[in-house]
């Protein structure tokens, strides 16, 4: 009987197309000067020229903005739809988009009441015997939001929604795969459509180039172009005074789509991955998944976990780290089947990265690296054998350019602890520091953190580097696992933890001879050998 291919073989031999790019992006449009109560007060007093700062002074601006929207809809013959509670807005858009006759324009305008953070005025008293003065504070309120659902020649369907209350924050939602489809169609490159992606392409290299070209500058130009076409809450005088919208990233999805040669390989992949990687969400597995140190309150809050969700007979793997969600799931259209590995970053501050759109390159690097690292860990766990020569080399000391490195002997407690920690930290994107390894190594060895000195850790890092297990990141004091190192760490730690230690424990425990099949068979083998030797001596 032929065994189904493992994860490593599937990734290496059965993927016919691979595409990496930005999926959905949700951006916040805001005026930086108006994000605080003091900024709002300055706008009312210094820009509008009122003596006292009060939100009552901007009521006329709000009325003009709403009237401008209604007049725009009337002139352009655009329907205004009031969303009902619980109604799925995307479904309304898809239904109307199918009947939209133009190549570009506003499909419809939606209205919904939502909670927003807005400035309000309250009366405050300062000092004994004095009167009250208006004072601006920020609080939450239910206000109308106006959704402009549009179709763009370059970016496809998207929406831009405005809060109808001062300071009129807005949110932009776009899709990188829709951008890809539009650009391929413009370039007349044939492709097969896939729900939120493509299943095949006549020029896969060009498709990847288009995905790579979608950057912050293109998104900024796209936003400014539509901001100029739609009703604007701020007048030209306001904008000239510097009250202009800026973009920040609320949510960004970074995806890797792999199309299988046959649909059945998707089932094989998930069966193997789920069996071997159900512990990906444990704190010790994702502690440094993006180069961030975990705090106790993060672990206690339950923001680290793995979930297997099945829709029908198709499973999906979900790993959560703080506000970041990593998922793998199956995609299908017609005869095409694909694997989508996707990292969704909901708060860039989790990784020490700012939220402004200019930080998109750094977030891309983190998101795409996470996708690749997870696939690599899944793959290596099924393809982690090292050859006899490589294994033998690790058992001997090594000399490289006059530097001596001690052997990495299999079974040595310190070596096993070192490689187990490295395997645990293999998903770290930004590299590994000396000080990050010390407490984890001490925990594995049952020592106090202070018992692992920086000098001793440097000694261990040097021998790992000289054996090719790790490499120094140029210009830093950080290290990362090499591909050989990842295979070695997984091989050492898994064989030692899953085969050698439990096997020897079973064989050396006399209580298990009649209870465990392995102990029973080994005892019978030993007895047969002893009986044979006795027979030969007697003869």
N, C-alpha and C positions, 0 to 999 in steps of 0.2 A: 504494500500500500504506500502511495506517495504522500509524504507529509506536506501540509500546506506551508508556504514560505513564511519565514519569520519577519519581524518588523524591519530588521536590517536589510534583508533581501528585497522586501517590498519597496523600501525607500531607494535602494540602489538600482533595482532592475525593473520595477513595474510602474514607475511614474513616467508618463509620456509628455507632460507639460507642467511647468512650474511658473508661478507668477506671484511676485511680492509687491505689495503697494498699500497705500492708504485706503481704507474703506470709508466708513462714515466719520464725519467730523462735526462737532457741535461747538460753535464759537460764540463767545459773549462780546457784544458790541456795547461799549460804555464810553462816557466822557470822563477822563481821569479827574478833572477838577471838581466833578459833581458827585464823587463817591463818598463824601463825608458831609456832615451837617455844616461844618465850617465853610466848605467849598460852596454849598448851596447858599449860605448866608452871604458870601462874597459875591456870588452871581446876582443876587437880588439887590444888594446895596451898591456894589461898585459898578456892575455892568448895567443893570436896569435903572439904577439911580434912586432907589427908594431909601427913605430914612431908616425904617426898621425892616429887619429881615423876617418875612413871613411867606409861607407857601401860598397864601391867598393872592400874592402878586403874580404868580405864574398861572393862575386859573385861565386867564385869557389865552395864554400860549396853548394850553391843553384844548380849549374849545376850538381854536384856529386849526390845530393839528387834526382833530377829529373831523372838522368840516372839510379840511383839505383831502382827507381820505375818502369821504363820501362824494365829494365833487370829482375826484380822480376816478372812482368807480363808475359814476354816472357818465362822465365824458368818454371813458374807454369801454363802456358797456360791459362792465365786469360785475358778476353777481357777488353779493355779500351774503355769506352763509353763517348763521349762528349755530355753533356746535352744541349738540345736546350732551348732557352728562353721560359719560361712559362711551361716547361715540369715538371710534378709531379714526383719527384725522387722516392717517396715511391711506386708508381705504377710500375715503371721500376723494382724496387727491387722485388715486389711481383710476377711480371710476370716471372722473371728469377729464383726466389726462387722455384717456382713450378717445374722447370725443372732441379734444382740443384741435382746431384746424391749423393753427399757426406753428411755424418753426421755433418761434421765441415769443415770450410775453407772459403776462400775468394770467394764470388759469382761473383763479378765483381768490376772493379775500374771505378769510374765516375770522370769526369773533368768538372768544371764549373768556370766561371769568377765571382768573387764576390768582394765586397768592403771590405778592411781590413785596420786595423791600423798598419802601418809599419814604421820602421826608414828610414830616408832619409838623404842625405848629402847636405849641402849648404855651400857656401863660405862666411865667415864673416870677417870683418875688425875690429881690436881692436886698438884704439889709432890713433893719427895723424901721417901720413907718413909711417905707417907700412903696410906690405902686408896683404894678406888674408890667412886664414887657414880653412881647412875643419871642419865643425861643424855638429854634428848629431842632428836631430830633429825628432819627431814623427808626421806623417800625414796620411791621407787616400789615398788609391790607389786601383785600380782594378787589382787583381792578380788571378792566377790560384789556385784553391783548388782541392785537390785530395781526393775523397771519396772512402774509402775502405768499401764496403758493404759485411758483413761477416755473417756466421752462426756459433754459438757456441753451444757445447753440453749442457752446463749448463744454458746459458743466452738466447739462441735462436737467432733470427735475430737482428743485430745491425749495426751501422756504426761508423767509426772513420775517420774524415776528417782532412787533414793537409793543412795549408797554405804553398805554395811553396816558399814563400819569408821569409827571415830571420826576426824574430827569430823562424819561423815555429810553430806558435801557432796551437793547434789542438782542436777538439771538439769531444766528445764521446756521442752518443745517445743510450740508452738502455731502455728496458721495463720490469718492475717488474712482470707484468702478464705473459710475455713470460718465465721469469725465473721460475715462479710458475708452469706453464704447463710442463716444462722440468723436474723439480724436481718430480712432481707427476708421470710423465711417468717413470722416473728412479725407483721410489719406487713402481711402478706397482699399483698405486691407481687409479681406474677408475674415470673418470670425463667427463662431457659434455662440449665441447668447446663453448665458447661465444666470439664474436668479442671483442678482447682486454679484455679477462677475462674468467671466467668459469661460467656455468649456474647451474651445480650441481656437487657434489663430494661424493664419497662413504665414505670418511673420512674428513668431513669438519673441524674437529679440527686439523688434520694434515696439511691441506691446510693453515689454519691460522698460524700455527707454522712456516711453510715455509716462508710465507710472513713476519713474524716477524724476521726471521733469516737473511733476506737480509739487510745487514748493510754496513757501510763504508769500513770495512776491506775486505769484499768479493768483493766489487766493485773495490777497489784498487788492489787486487790480479788479478782480471779479466783483468783490464787495463794493468798492468805490463806484464801479460802473452802474450797478443796480441801485445803489444809494442815491445816485443822481437821477435815476428814472422814476423812483417811487416818491410819494409824499414824504417830505423831510420835516421832522418836528422843530428843528432849529432854523432860524432865518439866516440869510447870507451875512447879515450884520453879526449874528452870534458866532457863525463859523469863522468869520474874519477875525474876531476877537480871540480865537483859539479854542472855542468850544466845539471840538470835532471828535468823532467817534474813533476809538481804538479797538483792536481785536485781541481777545485772549482765548485760550483753549480751555473749554469746559470738559470736553470728552473727545478722545481720538482713538480710533480703531486701526490697528496695523495688522494686516492679514497676509498669510502665505497660503496660496491655493495650489494644490497638487492634484492633477487629473490622473486617475488610475488607467492602466491598460485595459482592465476588465473590472466590472462592478463588484464581483465577488471579493476582490482584494480589499475593498473597504471593510467588509465583514471580518476578514482575516486580521486586518490591522487592529481593529478595535478589540477583538477577542484577546489578542496578545498584549496590547497596551494596557487594557483594564486589569488583566490578571497580574501584570508585573508592576504597574505604576499607580495603584490605588492609594499609595502613601505619599504622593507628590504634594499634597496639601498640608502635611504635618509640619509643625514649626521647624524641626531640624532639617527638613528638605528644602524649604523656601526661605530660610532665615535671611539669606543674602542673595535672593533671586535677582534683585536689581542693584546689588551693591549697597544695600541699606541694612543697618543693624536693627534687629528686632528688640523692642522693649517689652517688658513683662505685661504692661497693660494692653498691648496689641495682641499678644497671645491669649490673654484672659478674655478679651472682648469677642473672641470667636471669629476674627476676621481672617483666619487662616484655615482653609478647609478644602477638601476635595469632594466633588459630587459627581455621581454618574446619573444622567437623566436619559430616559428612554422614551422616545416618541414612536409608538408602534413597535417595530422591531429594530429601529436604528438608535444606537446609544450615542451619547456625547459625553465628553470628559471635561469637567470644569474645575479649575484650580483658582482659589481666591487668595490674594495677598493685599492686605489693607484695602485700598479703594480700587485695586487693579484686578481685573478678571481675565484669566487666560482660559481659552476653551478650544476644544477640537471637536469637530462635528462633520457629518457626512452631507455632501451636497449632490443632488442628482437632477438631471434634465434629460429626458429621452433615454438614450443608451449611454450617456456620459455620466461617470461617477467621479467625485472628487473629494479630497480631504481639505478642510479649511482649518488652519491653525491661526488663532487670532488673539492678540493682546489688546485689551481695552483699558486705556489709562484714563481714569476719572478724576485724578488729582495729581498734577505734575509735581506738587510739593512732596509727595511720597518719595521722590527720587532726588530732591534738592534742586529741582529745575523750576524756573519761573513759568508763569502761565501765559505770558504774552506770546503772540504768534511768531515772533522772531526766534523762539525757542523750539520751533518745530523740528529742525535738524537733529537736535539732541534727543528729543522724544522719539523720532524715527529710529535713531540708532538703538535706543533702549528697547523699543517695541519689536523691531525686526530681530535683534539679537536674542531676545527672550523666546521668540518663535523657533529660531534655529537651535537654541540650546536645549529646549524641551524635546525637540525631535531627535537631537543628537543623543541625549540621555536615554530616550526610549529605544533608539537604534542600537547604541552601544551595549545596552543591557542584554540584547539578544545576539550580539556579535562581538563579544569581548574576549575571545581567546587570543593569547599571545603565543608565538612560536617557541620551539625549544631553545633556539639560539637566543632569542630575546629574553626568555625566562632565565637562562643560564647567565646572561650578562648582568642581570639585576642582582644575582647572588654573589657577584664579585665586586671588589672595589674598582673605582675608575679614576683615571688621571686624564684631565683635559687642560691643555695649555699650562701645564705645571701645577694645576690645582687638583688636590686629592679629594675624592668623594667616597665615603664609606659605602659598603654594600647595602642593598635593600632586600634583606633576606626574608623570604616568605616564612610567616609564623612568628617572627620577632615582634614582641608586643608593641614596641614603639613604632616600628614600620607599619604594622597593621593599623595602629591608631592614626598615624599620619595620613595614610592613604584613605582610611574611612572618612576622615574629616575633609580631605580634598574631594572625595566623591560627593559628600554632602554639599560642598560649596561649589560644585561644578556649574551651577546655573548663574553664578555671580558674573555680571556683565563687566563691571569696572575693575576686576582684579582682586587679588587677595593680599592683605597686609600681614606683616609679622605679628602685630598686636591683635589681629583678628583670630589668628590660628591658635595663639597661646592658651586662652581660656578653654577653647573647645578641646584641644589636645589634652590639657590637664584633666578635663572631665572624663575623657575616654580612658585615661590612665589611672583615674582615681586619686589624683593629686590635687593639691591646692593650686590655684592660678599663679600664686607667687613662686611656686616651685619650678615653673617653666620660665627660665630667664630669657631675655632677648638674645643673648649670645648663643644659648643652646638652640633657640629657634632658628637663628641665622645659620648655624651649623647644619641643621636639618634641611633648611631651604636650599643651601648650597649643594648638598648631595642629591637632593631631588632635581635641581637644575642640571647638574653635571650628568645625571642619568637620563636627561631628556624628558622627565616627567612634567616639569614646569618650565616656563620661560619668563624672563623679566620683561615687563611692558616698558618700552623705550621711553626714557626721560622721567620715569617714576620709580618709586620704591614698592611697586605692586607686582604681583606675579599672576600668571594664568596657566591653567592646565593646557598642555599640548594634546593633540588628538591621541598620540601614543600614551600620554599620561592618564587621560581619561579612561582609556581601555585598561591600562594597568591597574589603576585605582579600583575600578569596578571589579575586575577579575580577582585581585587580591582579597578585597573586602567581602565579596559575595561568596567565593569559594571557602574562605576561612570561616565566615559567619554561618553559611547555610549548609556546608558539606562537612568540613573538617571537624570543627568543634562539636556540633551536635552528633556527628557520626561517632567520634571517639568517646563522647559522653555515654552514648548508648552501649557501645562495645565494652566499656570498662565498668559498667554498673551491673553487678551480678543480679540485682533484683529484676532486671529487664530481660533476662535470658528467655524466659517463657512468655513474656508479654509483648515484646517488640519483634517484628519479623526479621529486621536486620540483625539484632543480637542473637536471635534463635538460629538463623542461617549461619552466622559466623561461628557460633559455638559448635554447630554440627560439622562445619568445615574443619575446624580445629580438631574435633574428635576423630574425624575420618583420617586426617593426616597423622595424628598420634597413633591410631590403630594400625595404619599402614607401616609406620616406622617400627612398631612393636613386632608386627608380622615379619618384616624383613630381618630384624635382629634375631628373632627366634629361628628363622630359616637358616 
